[in-house]
């Protein structure tokens, strides 16, 4: 995900130290049940579409915005499927971030999937039984988006 301007402002004072940030992931399905994925420019790996909400932006609005910005697909947010604190991540420049991930199931309602910004190398629709290699966390997000269960979260110890 591209670094928002407000994070650059914070980093000017905070340096590389750990920042605790919100993150929103959008698990987008079309009417045929295909899943929208992007192959990330920063890692070369396939992933669901995700990003950081702008200050004051609601998670559903962030999901809809990020999907359009990255893929040119219009979608509607249907429900939160998962909330999870992710482990800290250190970027190549030394910045450390830890995200509170909010995963939202979305339904595509228009647009043609394509690379729409510099964050992705490829954008494609996949059958859920023929997905490319994905990290375990992405598979967990997709599994919860496919289920009819309540919002999943790590239980308290």
N, C-alpha and C positions, 0 to 999 in steps of 0.2 A: 504494500500500500504506500502511496506517496505520502510524505510527511506534511501534515497541514501546517500552515503558517503559524498558528498559535503554539504548536510544539516547538518550532524554531525559536520563538520568543522565549519560551520556558527554558529551552536548552541553553540559550545565551547566558542565563544566570545559573542554571542547575548543572551545567556541564554534562558529563556522561552518566551521572548517578541514576539509580533506578527511578523510573516514573511509573506510577500506577495509573493505568488508563482504561477507559471503556473501549470495547471493540464490538462490532456487530457483524455477524455472518449471515448471509442470505442463502438458504437452500431453495433454489428456484426450480419448479417443475412446470412443464408445459401441459397442454390438454391430453397429450399421449402418454404422460407419465415420464417423459425424458427429463434428465437432470442437466442443468446448465453449469458448466465448469470453465474456469480460466486457467491457462498455463502461465504462471507468474513470471514476470520479467526478472525479478530479483533472485529467484531460486531455480527457475526452469521447471518447477513441479506444478502438477495440476492441483487445483483447490476450488472450494466454493468461493463465491464472490464475498469479499469482506472489506471492512474499513473502519475508520474511527468517526464517531459522530462529531459534528461541529459543536462548540459550546452552546448548550441549550437545545440542541436538536434531539428529538425523540428517537428511540431506537428504530421504530418502524419506518419513519421518514428517512433515517440514515440508510436502512436496507434498500429501500426503493431508489434513493438517490445513487448509492454506490453501484447497484445493478445497472442502472441506466448509464452512468458515467463510464463504467468499465466495459459494458457489453452492448449498449444501444437497445437493450430489451426493456420494455415497460412491464412492471409487475405490481402486484398488490400484496401487502403483507397479510398473512392469514393468522398466524399465531406464534408465540414464543415456544420453542420446543426444548430449549436447553439453556442453562445459565451455569457458567463454570469459570473459576479462577484458573488461569493458565500459569505454567511455570515461567519464571523470568527468561527473557531472551536477550542475548547480546548481539548487536548488529556489527558488521565488519568495521564500522567507524568507532566502535567502543560504546555507543549508546546502549543503555540497558532499559528495557521496558517489560512490564508485566501487565497483561490484559485481563480484565473481567469480560469474558466473552458472553454475549447474548446472541444466541442462534435463533433465527426466525425463518419459519417456513413461508415461502412466497409462491404465488401463482403468476406465470407469465400471461400478459394480456395484450401484448403488441410488440412491434419492432422486430427487426431481423438481427439475430445474434452475429456480432462481429467484434473485432478488436476496436475499441472506441477511445482508448487512451494509451499512455506509455507504460501502464502497469502490467499489461498482459502481452504474451507472445502469440497466444491462440485463444479463441473462444469456441466452444463446441457443446452440442447437446449429446448426452450419452444415455443409453438404456441402463437402468440401475443394475442389471445383471451383466453388464459389459463395461464396467468402469475402468479407467486407467489406474495405474498404481497411485494410491493415495495414502497419506499419513493416517495413523490410527485415529487421531482426533477428528479428521475429516469424515472418516467412516462412521464414527460415533454420532457426529452431527447429522449425517444423512440417515442413519438408522432411526434416530429419534424423530426426524422430520417425516419418515415413512410410517411411524407408529401412530396410533390414535390415543396413546397414553397422555397423562398429564405432563406438564413441563418437568424435565429432568434436572436434578441438581445433585451435587455431592451431599450425602447425608451428613449431619453433624455427628461428631464422634461421641 
